[in-house]
Amino acid sequence: MKTETKIASLVIFSILLTSIPTIGTSGLPSISRVSQSTSQSFSQVTRDVEFTLGKSFEFENTVTHPDFTERSASNIVDQIDEFLPEGLEKVTDVDVYYTQVSISITQLHVIEDQEFLGPGSIYFNFLLNRDHAYHEYTDDNDGSFYVTDDGTYLDVDILLTDYLHSMDAWFTVEIHGWEADPVIGWPDDYLGGGLLSYNLVGYTSRSISGWLPLNYYPPIGGLNPNLQIEVYLELEFTNIQKLSYPDNFPVQTDGSWLISAVYFPKVYYFELGNTPLIKEVYQQVYYGYDPSIGANAYLIYYMFYWGYEWEFLLTLGHNYDYEPLLMYVQEIGQEPYRIVYRNKGSLTEALPSKLVIQDDSVVPHSGSFVAEVSTPLMPLLGNQSTMDYEYTDIYFNTPAYHYETDHGLTPFMTVPYMTINDAFHQMEVGKPLLSFEADLTPLQNYLFPMTNEVIREGYGRLDEAFNSDINVYEFQNFWGGDYNVPYNMSLTLDMLHNPFEFPYIVDCWEDIVHYTQGKQEYCENGLYYDINLGLSLSVPATITFDIPTQVTTGETYNVGIDMALDAEDITISFIYDIYLGYVLNWWFIGFEESVNYSGQFDFHVNLETISDLISFIGLSGESLTGDYYGGWLTVSDFSTSTDLLGTMLDCTVELHLLTILSDLLTGSGVDILIELLQLFLSDVNLIANPTLSGYVTADLLTENSAISLDTSALTFGEGATHKTVQMTVLGGASQSGLRLSNMHYNIEFSTDWSVGLDFSDVMNNFVYDAVFPIGTFPSITVSSQDHEVAAQTTTGYDQQVSMSIFDPSTDTTTGTTSTGGQGPPPDLGSIPLLIGVSAGAVIVVVVVVILLRKRS
């Protein structure tokens, strides 16, 4: 026993020895680390959702016609970037020449002074470039009278200097001689005038001298064309330079303004009543090929504009009136070779007005021409227009119709007198008796560029015309016919038609009038309405995810998804858009009025509060159960719930058919049959079991293939407001996530039908009461997916819930192998100590074994 005790003590000693640290420094083995396992953590993520079920209703009784096409000027013209006919260019720059002119008159020869009392007192007027620069040499104007006998030569000293400008570099100097009559009240005698014209293009300076006979202009009021006076002058042009704009013309526009100002006609008014004055005149100068002359030419396009046209007899009219005037010249500075405008035409014609073409190269004639409308404008102006036209040369053969320009820019040309002939703003060439000149000075206040914006605004006013009332000028033409026009007219010309091609002006006035008039005539008297109503039901909901924030490849996890609908915060929205129009056209009455109402009402509903209120007033579910209508109808098992996920309504309704027949047919002669039937049946019941339930459907989706789900289609309903989905981590990515998509709230209404036979007591001895199912009808599902608005979100229910993925196979961390292959990595500094302890323990065990063997 003592020996064994010693051996046991030795063993204990050896065990204790293994716990004593022993330092060793040799024989260290190689070390490898294993992946570190990470503890799992779950988080809750909440999303707010709002389900909306909506339905719209429309009631319409509006003015429509299958032949009326929808026209919208604003939409059509917005598609056109540039109102420039193909093949033409706009003139945007004009050369203007400046020069300094010096004039010196040194000798005077008076042939006849027209003064019978004796020697006359002679004085002079000078016009440089017509009346652009005016100088007068008299006693009153720092000049001198030159008293001389007939036939004498007189040395004089007249000197003047001025600056001139011209668009084509042709300059004119006019000298007019006068004899001052000494008799008070007698007019001075005009002795005639001379004209000098010079083209200085290409010259830096030029000097001219010599005698100038003043017989270019005959004496005023006299028929004597003989020479009365002549002067010897010296003329010098210096400092010739070419600029783009003269100082005294506006520079805020392009050079076309200068050409338009040069050719602007002398305008007159002529009519019996008040004349609406010209509000504005728009201008544009085009340059292009004119096939009628076989050469390029300039076109000065004027568009006269009035804000209102007034008919003086009936005091009727229309807003917005546009009248075109076209003048064609081959070179700037030449007179027009063609003038085109519109005239009212014959009194027996209605619309449209006649196109007048003044052209000296064409034999006068008249006719009618069908012109195609430019393609981009067809939806607005129609496909074609019939133009009545008249060729005439009366302007070129009637000097009284010409007006010699006095602007000082182009000395060798004349422009026409144009008269606004009546309140309809139709034009004619010439200056009729009793007409009066239109005051359009200064021209800068009336003449404006015809830009794209001006044309676009003119077309845009057609939207008003299409919805305008029609003014009917009854018996306007005394030979029959009415003159019809919308109260709001507008620009009806095809501004994309090439104005160098016949018929030069394409006017779709007639098409616009007929279109508008057709719409008006279809407006029969009555009330017209167009009502759009919308009803929507919004139900808020909350989704909660229970999901791990970090997962490990190869592991499977349970993901929890909870759905809750809020019965306390439901919104019902009523949306309305109502148009009401009333039309009354009778005799002289033309009345049309319309109003529009639109808006939205929102009602907030709390189902919990409503349920409590119903219970408070005694209308609980149980109180609705019982017989109704004298026992004809029985309601049982009635129940309601404010739980929007589940059954919201459930009951059984029995219609007692045999009881109803018995009550209705008693005393009818056939009640004996009912009594006979009741020997076998106490009642025949038509049984309906209607239910109303709600549920939510959604798709659960993953970001990538790193996650696999055991299901992707989710349905939340009664008893299923929580879903558990198994998620397996497959790997291949460092991050993934889950999200819900295609989420919809569904309300299902269905009714199960059956027939119940209640047998009489006698028959119950043989058969039992029975119920025979018929089927389900209807079965209706109303879903937010089927309506105008589906599920909406305030925090993004379809936003991804992210997770990080841990993959042990890709971890590069090392450490001491522990039991089960897992353990915390050791401190490398303590490895020699641990190895020493292990070696000492082995030695002790070996010694103990040897001692035991010796003893045995």
Secondary structure, DSSP 8 states (H G I E B T S, - for coil): -HHHHHHHHHHHHHHHHHTS-----S---------------EEEEEEEEEEEEEEEEEEEE----TT-----HHHHHTT-S----TT-EE-----EEEEEEEEEEEEEEES----TTSSEEEEEEEEETTTTEEEEESGGGT---EEE-TT-EEEEEEEEEEEEEESSSEEEEEEEEEEE--STT---EEEEEEEEEEE-TT-S-EEEEEEEES-SB--TT----S--EEEEEEEEEEEEEEESS-TTS--SS-THHHHHHHH--EEEE--SS------EEEEEEEEEEETTTTEEEEEEEEEEEEEEEEETTTTEEEEEEEEEEEEEESSTTS--SEEEEEE---TT--SS-EEEEEETTS--EEEEEEEE--GGGHHHH-SEEEEEEEEE-TTTT-GGGEEE--SSS-SS-EEEEEEE-STT--EEES--TT-EE----SGGGTEEE--HHHHHHHHHTHHHHHT--EEEETT-STTS--EEEESB----B-TTS-TTSTTS--B-HHHHHHHHHHHHHH--SEEEEEEEEEEEEEEEEEEEEEEESEEETT-EEEEEEEEEE-TTSEEEEEEEEEEEEEEEEETTEEEEEEEEEEEEEEEEE-HHHHHHHHHHTT--TGGG-EEETTTTEEEEEEEE---SSEEEEEEEEEEEHHHHHHHHHTTSS-HHHHHHHTTTEEEEEEEEEEEEEEEEEEEEEESSTTEEES--EEEE-TT-SEEEEEEEE--SSSEEEEEEEEEEEEEEEEEEEEEEEEE-TTGGGT---EEEEEEEEEEEEEEGGGSS---EESS-TTS-EEEEEE-GGG--------GGG------GGGHHHHHHHHHHHHHHHHHHHHHHHHH-
